[in-house]
Amino acid sequence: MFNLTTTNGAARTGELHTPHGAIRTPCFMNVATGGAIKGAVSAHDMADHLGTQVMLCNTYHLHVRPGDELVCNVGGLHQFTGWQGPILTDSGGFQVFSLAKLRNIKEEGVTFASHVNGARIFMGPEESMRIQHNLGSDIIMAFDECVANPAEYAYVQASCARTTRWLVRCIDELTRLESHQMLMGISQGGTYEDLRIAHMQEIAALDLPGYAIGGLAVGEPKEEMYRIVAAVEPHMPRHKPRYLMGVGTPGNLLEAVRLGIDMFDCVMPSRNARHGHLFTWQGVINLNNQKHAQDQQPIDPACTCPTCARHSRAYLRHLLKSGEGLAQRLLVMHNLHFYNTLMQHMREHIAQGTFGDFYARHVDVLDKRV
């Protein structure tokens, strides 16, 4: 159940209630693709130090290894990983896009060649639902096709229609499984406003627990992404959570919250951290730069994460340049803490009616290189 609590313009706060706790929105979901965040950050780190509300895991990757039946047999993802908060699993639909050279799409579903060993894998709506049911996540995503941008209008139109048919099959399979997991439908349509709006209206009529916008942040300019979000948002059910998949930079999150989005995920904070690119309230710093070699400041003097509380840029740069594994752990912890703190500040300012001022102060700062 989702309770909309405050609005400030189009920006919203709310609470999404799950069997493993309430999620305060807007929120960022930390991406643990195979049940772990790259960079040696544990479930306990997320709970105790990083302000994490939701862990996101990948259906396709967990199906490949260790296998969703194994996860089910040991008690599901919560027991398996040690994370006791809410978990969202994506459907495997994004791999329809990202593994384009390894797959074949038909009405029944998608045949993949495993990225691990080349073994043949078939996944359709029913298989995706059964896998996510085995994983035991709180929130599950419908199986869809994420098309590349740009793509021909006729193909995108046909893909939207197939995604809707797949969504109906997902609903039917969950009914058969007697699952109580929260299913979110995914709006597709590329960068065509009319297709996006029509598809959102079509799936909204199915009255699902929540809705996502998929198929963005796949190479199009950010202005195109914002244009599509602004076009689709008025057609998203007001009293259901809204999720913009795979997004993005701190500036992207700020802009999308202004447009009325509630939930986000992205590998960017952990991936960029592992390469020394760190987010701060002054902008993005590159720890590889020589100017940080003797810098005794923390990554961000305003940050309260364990990394900034204890270590200087100079020491962290040394670890990074020396290839020490500790560097990845400390830097990933900082970036994830920053993202979760950013969302917390947005929630507070929306509740106080001051989000517009917060947006104006930070929109041109967060993504700039410093």
Secondary structure, DSSP 8 states (H G I E B T S, - for coil): -EEEEEEETTEEEEEEEETTEEEEESEEEEE-TTSSBTTTB-HHHHHHTS----EEE-HHHHHHTT-HHHHHHTTHHHHHH---S-EEE--SHHHHHHTGGGEEEETTEEEEE-TTT--EEEE-HHHHHHHHHHHT-SEEE-------SS--HHHHHHHHHHHHHHHHHHHHHHHHHT---EEEEEE--TT-HHHHHHHHHHHHTT--SEEEE-S-SSSS-HHHHHHHHHHHGGGS-TTS-EEETT---HHHHHHHHHTT--EEE-SHHHHHHHTTEEEETTEEEETTSGGGTT--S-S-TT--SHHHHH--HHHHHHHHHTT-HHHHHHHHHHHHHHHHHHHHHHHHHHHHT-HHHHHHHHTTTTTSB-
